[in-house]
Amino acid sequence: MNPAYDIAIIGAGAMGSAATYHLSDSGLKILVLDKFTPPHAFGSSHGQTRIIREAYFENPLYVPLVQQAYVLWDKLASASGKKLFLKTGGLMLGHKDQKVFSGAAHSAQQFGIACDLLDQAQLQRQFPVMKTDASTVALLEKNAGVLFPEECIRAQLQLSANPFVDFHFHEPVVTLESKGDVVTIHTTQSTYTTRKVIISNGAWITDLLPALQLPLQVKRQVLFWFACNAAAASQFQHGRFPVFIREYEAGKMFYGFPDLGNGIKIAIHHRGQLTTADDLQRHVDAKEIQAITELVNYYFNATLTCINATACMYTNTPDEHFIIDYHPDHKNIILVSACSGHGFKFSSAIGKILREMAMEEPLSFDVTPFRLNRNFT
């Protein structure tokens, strides 16, 4: 059989749109399928803003990858003429022995990342709206900032448009099967054949590959936007207020952004309710709003009032690292999920890696830590 496509990409969110963009100039025939029309608000790549940072508290292995991503986001912005990144600086704060601060400081030291270490007195002088105590310390990363996810996805897909790339949106994939060198994809509307497939459909990946029994959990995460009382509002503006991640108790974090015109965005990192991609509760109830409002008003010298909220999903591995690998039984199927709630910033670089994997080129980053056969515990 002579397949109709060289590469099919299932899911055109963060990773899928980046893969499409990096493959679009290859001269290969590309099929892009998505259940919705990206960018959309049904998965894990919406909510107006995402943090990008180098001093990676999770693990220093991510630092070279995010450094590649910074370069590629800049190139994408230049090619598209769109503003995709805003430098704000980034505060990683908590107690000195907690993961957010100590992990970020370790990565910064290992890679020589431009940062300042701030004690409580310095924090109070520079960011008086932050409520601190004597044990609070922070790392201020100079080049951290904000990515605009919907604009990033839109730019990648728009720049990918050419006669070699076919986009089929609002066309869910039902099943796929690999036989020899050909993968057959069945959707709700048609059947397609392709030599290779990149599966980048986030929380829906377990539905598409049930036999793999991927060790993934989908968790509901809520994003909130706040208005601030007039006396403190200027302290949350861009130029005075950075993106931040605060570990307020050991292992418990919330993060936030300056007010860029739609309010101060704040959310809890992880700790969401278990769900599935199709059963996500999108309504945000009054108890959830009350709980986050009490939390943020405790940790800021301001009065914050919730003005908007939306739900999204984290698709998590047990170790909270990514999956980037070939299907164990079919080397013409590439998996890229899950991103465990911290993947968007890397997606420009991962899209390049997916191109390299699909075209059997040398990889620009060692993805061994993200293989399927690792010990996930």
C-alpha positions in Angstrom: 0.0 0.0 0.0 1.2 3.5 -0.8 0.0 5.6 2.1 -1.6 9.0 1.4 0.6 10.8 3.9 4.1 10.7 5.2 3.4 11.9 8.7 0.1 12.4 10.6 -0.1 14.5 13.7 -3.0 13.7 16.1 -3.6 16.7 18.4 -2.6 20.2 17.4 -2.2 21.9 20.8 1.2 22.8 22.3 3.2 19.9 21.1 1.3 19.0 17.9 1.3 22.6 16.6 5.0 22.8 17.2 5.7 19.5 15.5 3.6 20.7 12.6 5.5 23.9 12.3 8.9 22.2 12.4 7.8 19.6 9.8 6.0 21.9 7.5 9.1 22.8 5.4 10.2 19.2 5.0 8.5 18.6 1.7 6.7 15.7 3.2 2.9 15.2 3.0 1.5 16.0 6.5 -1.9 15.4 7.9 -3.0 17.3 11.1 -6.0 16.0 13.0 -7.7 17.6 16.0 -10.9 16.9 17.9 -11.4 20.7 18.1 -10.2 23.8 16.3 -6.9 24.9 17.9 -6.2 27.0 19.8 -9.2 26.0 22.0 -10.2 26.0 25.6 -10.9 22.2 26.0 -7.4 20.8 26.8 -4.2 22.0 28.6 -3.0 24.9 26.4 -5.3 27.7 27.1 -5.7 30.4 29.7 -3.9 33.4 28.1 -0.5 33.0 29.8 2.2 30.5 30.7 5.3 30.9 32.7 8.7 30.3 31.1 11.8 30.1 33.3 15.3 28.7 33.1 16.3 28.1 36.8 14.2 24.9 36.8 13.4 23.7 40.3 11.9 20.4 39.1 15.2 19.1 37.8 18.3 20.7 36.1 18.0 18.3 33.2 15.3 20.6 31.8 17.6 23.7 31.6 19.3 23.0 28.3 15.9 22.1 26.8 14.2 25.3 27.9 17.3 27.3 26.7 16.6 25.8 23.3 13.0 26.7 23.6 13.7 30.4 24.4 15.7 30.6 21.1 12.9 28.9 19.1 10.1 31.0 20.6 12.1 34.1 19.6 12.5 32.8 16.1 8.8 32.0 15.9 7.9 35.5 17.1 10.2 37.0 14.4 8.7 34.8 11.7 5.1 35.5 12.7 5.4 39.2 13.6 3.5 38.4 16.8 4.3 39.1 20.4 4.6 35.7 21.9 6.8 36.4 25.0 7.0 39.1 27.6 10.0 39.3 30.0 8.8 40.0 33.5 11.4 38.4 35.7 10.4 35.4 37.9 10.3 34.9 41.6 10.7 31.4 43.1 9.9 31.8 46.8 9.4 29.8 49.9 11.7 28.6 52.6 15.3 27.9 51.8 15.0 24.1 52.3 11.8 23.8 50.2 11.9 22.5 46.6 10.9 25.6 44.7 13.7 27.8 46.1 16.4 25.2 46.6 15.8 23.5 43.3 15.8 26.7 41.4 18.9 27.9 43.1 20.6 24.6 42.3 19.8 24.9 38.6 20.8 28.5 38.5 24.2 27.7 40.1 24.8 24.7 37.8 24.1 26.6 34.6 25.1 30.1 35.5 21.6 31.6 35.1 21.2 35.3 35.8 19.5 35.4 39.2 19.5 37.3 42.5 18.9 35.7 45.9 16.6 37.8 48.1 16.0 37.6 51.8 12.9 38.9 53.5 14.1 42.5 53.8 15.0 42.6 50.1 11.7 41.0 49.1 9.8 43.6 51.1 11.7 46.5 49.5 11.3 45.2 45.9 7.9 43.6 46.1 6.0 45.0 49.1 2.8 43.5 48.0 4.2 40.1 48.8 3.5 39.1 52.4 6.5 37.3 53.9 8.0 36.2 57.2 11.5 36.0 58.5 12.1 32.6 56.9 11.0 33.6 53.4 13.6 33.6 50.7 13.4 34.0 47.0 15.3 33.6 43.8 14.7 36.3 41.3 15.4 35.1 37.8 16.1 37.9 35.4 15.0 36.4 32.1 11.8 34.6 33.2 8.5 35.8 31.8 5.2 35.0 30.1 4.3 33.1 26.9 1.0 33.6 25.3 -0.1 30.1 24.5 -3.1 30.7 22.2 -1.0 33.1 20.2 2.0 30.6 20.1 -0.3 27.8 18.8 -2.0 30.1 16.3 1.3 31.3 14.9 2.8 27.8 14.5 -0.3 26.6 12.7 -0.6 29.7 10.4 3.1 29.5 9.5 2.7 25.8 8.7 0.0 26.4 6.0 1.3 25.2 2.6 0.1 22.7 -0.1 1.9 19.8 1.7 0.0 20.2 5.0 -3.7 19.2 5.3 -5.6 20.4 8.4 -8.6 18.4 9.5 -10.1 20.0 12.6 -13.3 19.0 14.5 -12.5 15.5 13.4 -11.9 13.2 16.4 -9.7 10.1 15.9 -11.4 6.9 16.9 -8.8 4.2 16.4 -5.5 3.6 14.7 -3.7 0.5 13.6 -0.2 -0.1 12.5 0.7 -2.9 10.0 4.1 -3.1 8.5 5.1 0.4 7.3 1.6 1.8 7.2 -0.6 3.3 10.0 -4.3 3.4 9.3 -6.2 6.2 11.1 -10.0 6.0 11.5 -11.8 9.2 12.4 -15.4 10.0 12.9 -15.4 11.2 9.3 -12.9 9.2 7.2 -10.0 6.8 7.1 -6.4 7.9 6.3 -3.1 6.0 5.7 0.3 7.3 6.7 3.8 6.1 7.1 4.3 7.6 10.6 2.2 9.2 13.3 2.9 11.6 16.1 0.4 11.3 18.9 0.2 14.6 20.8 -3.4 14.7 21.9 -2.7 15.2 25.6 -5.3 13.9 28.0 -7.0 11.8 25.3 -3.9 9.7 24.6 -5.0 6.9 26.9 -8.3 6.6 25.0 -6.3 6.2 21.7 -3.7 3.7 23.1 -5.6 1.6 25.8 -3.4 -1.5 25.3 -0.3 0.4 26.5 -1.8 1.1 29.9 0.1 4.3 30.2 0.7 5.3 33.8 -1.2 8.6 33.5 -3.6 10.5 35.7 -5.6 13.5 34.4 -6.3 16.2 37.0 -8.6 19.1 36.9 -6.8 22.4 37.4 -8.6 25.8 37.8 -7.2 29.1 36.7 -8.4 32.3 38.5 -8.2 36.0 37.6 -8.4 38.6 40.3 -9.0 42.3 40.6 -7.1 44.3 43.3 -8.1 47.1 45.6 -7.1 50.5 44.2 -4.4 51.2 46.8 -2.3 48.1 45.8 -3.3 47.7 42.1 -0.2 49.4 40.7 2.0 46.9 42.5 0.7 44.1 40.3 1.4 45.8 37.0 4.0 44.6 34.5 7.3 46.3 35.3 6.7 46.1 39.0 5.4 42.5 39.5 7.1 39.4 38.1 5.7 35.9 37.4 6.1 33.8 40.5 5.8 30.4 42.0 5.4 30.3 45.8 5.7 27.1 47.9 3.5 28.2 50.8 3.7 24.8 52.5 6.1 21.9 51.8 5.1 20.5 48.5 2.2 22.9 48.0 2.5 25.7 45.5 0.6 28.4 43.8 1.8 30.6 40.9 0.8 33.8 39.3 1.3 36.6 36.8 1.2 40.4 36.7 -2.0 42.1 35.6 -1.6 42.4 31.8 -5.1 43.9 31.3 -7.4 41.0 32.3 -6.6 40.8 36.0 -4.0 39.0 38.1 -3.9 35.4 37.1 -3.2 32.9 40.0 -3.6 29.1 40.2 -2.7 26.2 42.4 0.0 24.0 40.9 -1.0 20.3 40.8 -3.3 19.0 43.7 -6.4 19.0 41.3 -9.2 16.5 41.3 -8.9 13.3 39.3 -10.9 13.3 36.1 -10.9 12.2 32.5 -10.5 14.2 29.3 -14.2 14.0 28.5 -15.6 14.2 32.0 -13.8 17.4 33.1 -16.0 19.6 35.3 -15.7 23.0 33.6 -17.9 24.9 36.0 -16.0 26.5 38.9 -18.1 26.7 42.0 -18.3 29.3 44.8 -16.4 27.1 47.3 -13.4 26.9 44.9 -13.4 30.6 44.5 -13.7 31.2 48.2 -10.8 28.8 49.0 -8.3 30.4 46.5 -9.5 33.9 47.5 -8.7 33.2 51.2 -5.3 31.8 50.2 -4.1 34.7 48.1 -5.4 37.3 50.5 -3.4 35.6 53.2 -0.2 35.8 51.2 -0.5 39.3 49.7 -0.7 42.7 51.2 -3.7 43.5 49.1 -7.4 42.7 48.8 -8.0 40.5 45.8 -11.5 39.6 44.4 -12.0 36.8 41.9 -13.4 38.1 38.6 -13.0 35.1 36.3 -12.1 31.4 36.4 -11.7 28.5 34.0 -10.8 24.8 34.2 -8.1 23.0 32.3 -6.2 19.7 32.7 -2.9 18.4 33.8 -2.0 14.9 32.4 0.5 13.6 34.8 3.0 10.8 34.9 3.9 9.4 38.4 7.3 11.1 38.4 5.9 14.3 36.7 8.4 14.1 33.9 7.3 13.9 30.2 6.8 11.0 27.8 8.6 11.4 24.5 9.2 8.0 22.9 8.4 5.6 20.1 5.6 3.1 20.6 7.2 0.0 22.0 5.7 -2.2 19.3 5.5 0.2 16.4 8.5 2.5 15.7 6.5 4.5 13.2 4.3 5.8 16.0 5.7 8.5 18.2 4.2 9.5 21.6 4.5 12.9 23.2 2.5 13.1 26.4 2.1 13.7 29.2 3.5 17.1 30.1 2.6 16.9 33.8 1.5 20.5 34.1 4.8 22.1 33.1 5.3 21.3 29.4 4.1 24.3 27.4 7.3 26.4 27.7 9.3 23.5 26.2 6.9 22.8 23.3 8.9 24.9 20.7 11.9 22.7 21.4 10.0 19.5 21.7 8.4 20.2 18.3 11.9 20.3 16.8 12.7 17.0 18.5 9.6 15.4 17.1 10.6 16.5 13.6 14.0 14.8 14.2 12.4 11.6 15.5 10.0 11.4 12.6 12.7 12.1 10.0 15.2 9.8 11.8 17.7 12.6 12.3 20.1 13.0 15.2 18.3 14.4 18.2 19.2 17.9 19.5 18.3 16.8 23.0 18.7 13.5 24.8 15.2 12.3 25.6 16.3 9.2 27.5 14.8 10.5 30.8 11.4 10.6 29.0 11.3 7.1 27.6 8.4 4.8 28.3 10.5 2.0 29.8 11.9 4.1 32.7 11.1 3.5 36.3 8.2 6.0 36.9 8.4 5.9 40.7 
